[in-house]
Amino acid sequence: MSQEKLALLKEKKAVLEGHFILTSGRHARTYIQCARILQDPKATTQLIGELLKQMEYLDIDLVIGPATGGIILAYEAARQLEVDAIFSEREKGEMVLRRGFEIPQGARVLVMEDVVTTGGSVMEVIRQVEKSGGQVVAVGLLADRTGGKVDFKVPTYRVFSKEIKSYEPEKCPLCQRGIAAIRPGSRALK
């Protein structure tokens, strides 16, 4: 991760230290709160523009992101690409398309997500796109907590990438020390 991008994360107070329960259920000392970056339209436009430059050779028909983290990113990427943006959301624990959203047969789709720890939500979106008859041509990430280790089997582009250690709850050293954990993400709100 470039020093400039790390400085932006810190400037926006997007890197938090403490004891966190991640969307994946894993625990970590460090949390990346991308919403703090996405509240700044100029920074969001710039970062997504940089990400899309890496994908210039791709022909993209549609952009999709999982709710809630991927919605703004999918919209901004679609705006810059001049294509439509949709989002998937959880219904009874499963990622689905609602609100009349459809993926045209054979559409070349870019999946956008804010933060990845295990890649579970992105994999669910990829399966949804494929089930609907679309073809995922790339994944775009604002922050990859795996340092590039997550593999979606399609080209994956990252704005920020750094391996940040996370733990299964039963092996979490912070839990073992009795430090209270907080859940800053959105999945717990559903």
Disulfide bonds with the S-S distance in Angstrom:
none
